[in-house]
């Protein structure tokens, strides 16, 4: 069996809540082109991510990576904090 973890999805988002212990809520914004009208549309998704050291604060820009289910809602881990306290 290989020790490689395979191709895991990564997303960059902004922390919108850090009120839980070792968990943050991350808002991920993407821009997609409408298939018919060709106009760009903003899509927004929120994910709960595991923050082992409780180092993230509201407004931080973070890189999250897909992982095994950690709880009912958590499927992501915070890999690193890219910027501290970006305006929300």
C-alpha positions in Angstrom: 0.0 0.0 0.0 1.3 3.4 -0.9 1.9 6.1 1.7 0.7 8.8 -0.8 -2.6 10.4 0.1 -3.8 10.8 -3.5 -5.3 13.9 -5.1 -7.1 15.8 -2.4 -9.1 18.9 -3.2 -7.8 22.2 -1.8 -9.7 25.4 -1.5 -8.7 29.0 -0.4 -11.3 30.8 1.7 -11.9 33.3 4.5 -12.8 32.3 8.1 -16.2 33.6 9.0 -16.6 32.0 12.4 -14.2 30.6 15.0 -16.5 30.2 18.0 -16.2 26.4 18.1 -13.3 24.5 19.7 -10.8 23.3 17.0 -13.3 24.1 14.2 -13.6 27.1 11.9 -16.2 27.9 9.3 -14.6 28.9 6.0 -16.4 30.8 3.2 -15.1 29.8 -0.2 -15.9 32.1 -3.1 -15.7 31.0 -6.7 -16.5 32.8 -10.0 -18.1 30.7 -12.7 -19.3 31.5 -16.2 -23.0 31.0 -17.0 -23.3 28.4 -19.7 -26.0 30.2 -21.7 -25.5 33.9 -21.0 -21.7 33.9 -20.6 -21.9 36.3 -17.6 -19.7 35.6 -14.6 -21.5 34.7 -11.4 -20.2 34.5 -7.9 -20.8 31.2 -6.0 -20.3 31.0 -2.3 -19.9 27.8 -0.2 -19.3 27.5 3.5 -17.3 24.5 4.9 -16.4 23.5 8.4 -12.7 22.8 8.8 -10.6 21.3 11.6 -8.1 23.7 13.2 -6.0 21.6 15.5 -4.1 24.5 17.2 -7.0 27.0 17.3 -4.8 29.5 15.5 -7.4 30.9 13.0 -9.4 34.0 13.7 -12.3 35.7 11.9 -11.1 37.3 8.7 -8.0 35.1 8.1 -7.4 33.8 4.6 -6.7 30.0 4.9 -5.9 27.0 2.7 -8.1 24.0 3.4 -7.6 20.4 2.2 -10.1 17.6 1.9 -9.9 14.9 4.5 -11.8 11.9 5.9 -15.0 12.7 7.8 -14.0 14.1 11.2 -17.5 14.7 12.5 -21.1 15.0 11.1 -20.2 18.2 9.2 -16.4 18.4 9.1 -14.7 17.1 6.0 -11.8 19.6 5.7 -8.6 20.5 7.5 -6.8 23.8 7.7 -3.4 23.3 6.1 -2.1 26.8 6.6 -3.0 30.4 7.3 -2.1 32.4 4.2 -3.0 35.9 5.5 -4.0 37.2 8.9 -7.2 39.2 9.4 -8.4 40.0 5.9 -11.5 42.1 6.0 -14.6 39.9 5.9 
